[in-house]
Amino acid sequence: MTRFAGLALLSGVALAAVACSPADKSAEAAKPAAEAAVVGQTSVDRLDPALDALIAPGEKPVQIASGFRFVEGPLWLGDRLRFSDLMDNKLYELVDGEKPVLIMEQSGGLEKMAPDSFQGSNGTIVDKDGSILMTQHGARRIVRLDDKMNVTVVLDKANGKRVNSPNDLAFTPDGALWFTDPPYGLVGQDKDPAKEQPYNAVWRHANGKTTAVITDLPRPNGIAFAPGGKKLYISNSEPEMFVNVYDVNDDGTVSNGKRFITYPGPNPIDVPDGLKVDSAGNVWTSGPGGIRIISPEGKVLGQIKTPDRAQANMIWGGDDLKTLFIMGAGNVYKMRTEVAGQKPMYTRAAAK
């Protein structure tokens, strides 16, 4: 999720999402791949020969859907991609080769959002029982979704105070749920009178207790763990733009936090946002200029570019977890990778 400033700079994409009746769940939400408008060139910048083991030479993203305002929260569900339009307050699903289908209106939990706000739904993840956990910026909470899109509140307070607007989610092998909590769902952000938390924390939720693990980041955003769960990566969107890496201790605390990558700034909208770690431990992180691919040792191997002003997030899917889906502001892309994404902690198939 990115910040409010610079919305007018989202050039090259269709800013108005296609209207769709909530009663017609099969209604067309955007153009299919064959009809998707060409918005410019996609590319992969190869900065190190080691990238060939991760992305085959000549491979680049292909646009598969367009016409959204700001796509976010991608989740692979075995045979389909689920994602939200954060600025249009809607949730979609996309089966490869078909048109996106609107599956939920008011996905951010508010009947009416503030104009040009990021109050829709964002991060999603499969829970132990196969249900979906989803962050709602507008309603400022984490909810559980069943197959009929019924909503149950999982968490809206921490330390007795309302959380800001949960953004991204990740599980660790011990079953704890971690999430970032910047103020992007609050119209006034840190100055909003509705803000109750004294910080914008990274939280750990386990055994009914929610603990602030990291409290010194101004805008924590994307969150991901290395294979095995012993390394934690957090992107910070602003005012300084960077990704930090931490050691994860057995007691659920973190230590030895340090910069993993720093971006030059300031930047109006293309900020560090979502990030993922592949099965080999490489970090794929959105940020100024595209999606950087970085080795576990911190060496930048390459960068994926789309014509969008910002790349918000990404996730691996497909039977072999080698199809990377990229959320490029108003457009959705896919590309093949040689390396598989990290297998999710929980899947719907395993739960069933």
C-alpha positions, -999 to +999 in steps of 0.1 A: +000+000+000+013+034-009+007+068+005-019+095-004+004+120-020+009+119-057-024+102-068-026+125-098+007+110-110-008+076-117-003+080-155-007+054-181-035+034-163-073+037-163-082+053-131-119+046-131-128+010-121-155-006-141-189-006-122-203-039-113-235-049-095-230-068-062-259-090-072-242-101-103-211-121-091-202-130-127-201-095-139-171-083-159-148-063-137-120-055-161-106-065-195-093-100-201-057-106-212-066-107-249-083-073-247-061-056-221-050-022-232-013-018-240+000+007-215+037+006-224+067-017-222+076-042-195+111-053-190+136-071-168+169-053-161+196-079-155+222-064-131+240-097-122+244-130-141+229-148-111+195-135-121+194-161-149+188-188-123+157-169-111+143-154-144+150-169-178+166-145-203+139-129-224+111-134-199+091-104-189+057-095-174+025-098-195-005-077-186-036-099-178-061-074-164-065-036-163-088-008-155-084-007-117-075+022-095-049+006-072-047-032-070-033-048-038-034-078-014-028-106-039-035-142-028-031-174-047-059-199-040-048-230-059-065-222-092-072-185-090-058-151-080-076-130-055-068-093-051-084-060-040-088-026-055-077-006-025-091+027-038-124+013-051-133-008-021-138-041-040-124-076-040-119-097-071-109-131-083-092-140-116-089-174-132-061-175-158-075-167-193-108-154-180-121-120-169-118-108-133-149-114-113-162-091-085-167-112-054-172-085-027-183-049-025-172-027+004-143-050+011-126-024+032-155-026+057-169+009+051-201+016+032-186+048+019-150+057+017-133+091+019-126+104-017-093+092-032-085+073+000-069+039+005-097+025+027-104-007+009-091-041+018-054-050+015-033-079+027-048-114+026-036-148+038-049-183+043-054-193+080-049-228+095-086-238+089-086-228+053-105-195+058-091-162+046-078-135+068-080-100+053-070-066+064-096-038+061-081-003+060-114+015+063-128-006+092-093-007+108-093-045+115-084-080+105-113-101+095-120-137+086-138-145+053-157-177+047-165-190+012-197-169+012-179-137+020-193-136+055-171-115+077-160-122+113-138-098+132-105-114+143-087-083+156-094-046+159-075-037+191-041-042+206-032-032+241-067-020+246-066+005+218-078+005+182-052-005+157-044+020+129-052+001+097-036-033+094-018-036+061+001-068+053+001-103+070+025-132+074+026-164+095+056-179+112+062-217+117+050-214+153+016-203+140+019-167+151+003-141+128+024-110+122+011-078+106+021-043+098+000-014+110+007+020+093-019+047+094-028+047+057-065+039+063-068+070+084-076+101+063-054+123+086-028+096+091-007+102+122-027+134+129-061+118+125-081+123+158-092+087+155-057+073+158-052+056+192-019+038+189+012+057+199+032+041+171+029+024+137+039-010+148+047-044+135+026-067+157+027-104+166-006-121+174-005-155+191-026-173+218-050-144+219-023-118+227-012-091+204+023-078+210+042-048+194+074-063+182+088-033+162+078+002+171+104+025+156+094+025+119+074+055+107+056+036+079+060-002+081+043-018+051+053-051+034+062-081+056+078-114+047+099-141+064+128-161+049+123-199+046+123-213+081+110-181+097+143-170+113+147-138+092+121-111+090+119-084+062+099-052+067+096-025+040+092+011+052+075+034+028+083+069+040+098+094+047+129+073+044+125+045+020+141+012+029+138-025+038+150-038+071+160-073+080+158-088+115+167-120+133+136-137+147+141-152+182+124-183+196+104-162+220+088-142+192+110-111+196+134-097+170+170-086+172+199-073+151+177-051+129+196-035+100+192-020+066+188-045+038+183-020+010+179+018+010+162+037-018+169+074-027+140+097-019+117+114-015+093+098-040+057+109-045+041+074-049+064+047-061+076+037-026+087+005-009+055-015-005+049-052-007+077-078-007+080-116-009+108-141-003+112-170-028+120-206-019+158-199-022+157-170+002+159-141-024+139-110-016+116-096-043+106-061-032+085-033-048+100+002-047+110+031-068+115+020-104+100-015-101+105-047-083+141-054-072+153-090-068+180-092-041+200-121-029+199-131+008+233-114+011+219-081+000+231-080-036+207-065-062+205-090-090+179-073-112+147-053-115+113-059-130+097-029-146+061-022-158+048+010-173+028+017-141+038+046-118+040+021-090+042-016-084+024-024-052+028-061-045+033-095-059+027-132-052+036-166-067+010-190-080+004-218-104+008-255-097+046-252-093+045-217-077+066-204-106+041-179-119+047-145-104+016-122-103+025-085-101+001-058-088+010-027-109-012+000-096-041-001-121-030-033-138-023-070-131+006-088-147+021-123-147+054-138-156+072-171-153+102-175-129+128-202-127+127-202-090+095-211-071+079-189-046+080-199-009+052-223-001+026-206+021+024-217+057-012-228+053-033-236+022-069-243+016-062-277+001-042-287+032-070-275+055-096-295+036 
